[in-house]
Amino acid sequence: MIGVLLVSHGKMAEGIKDSVGMIVGDAKQFDTLSLVPGQDIATLSSDILVKSKELNAGEGVLIFVDLFGASPYNASMKCLPEWNALNIPVSIVSGMSLPMVITAVCNRDFSSLDELTKDVISAGVENMKDALAELNAANNSAGDGDDY
């Protein structure tokens, strides 16, 4: 099973984990880290390294961060040399969202880390919708059938 680690500014990661639990139930090898005000990046990096070792059961760890290029991302990227030295496969995906994390938790038993990474990114993109535009398009399509 691929481990899943959520890393965010503040409590976002904990909130997403809580929501995943509500939707799919308790999940093993699934944890969070939060960057809190005043915490330095070196400490967060160290915490990410420790958690990733705990979550790795040999198939790797998928790490979600909230923002590309921000502190959780940078702290994760600083761990790359250690993961390489320890031979721990890791993927880091930015733009964490609930659909992405649900996809990861539900599909990690039968996907490789590379496949899972692609699947979670697709889930994130596919779930971004302009709801009113979707509704208007559906209403317009329904009206098209009335011409027959």
Secondary structure as UniProt FT lines:
FT   STRAND          3..9
FT   TURN            10..11
FT   HELIX           12..24
FT   STRAND          30..35
FT   TURN            37..38
FT   HELIX           41..55
FT   STRAND          61..65
FT   TURN            68..69
FT   HELIX           71..77
FT   TURN            78..79
FT   HELIX           80..86
FT   STRAND          90..94
FT   HELIX           98..107
FT   TURN            108..109
FT   HELIX           113..126
FT   HELIX           131..144
FT   HELIX           145..147
//
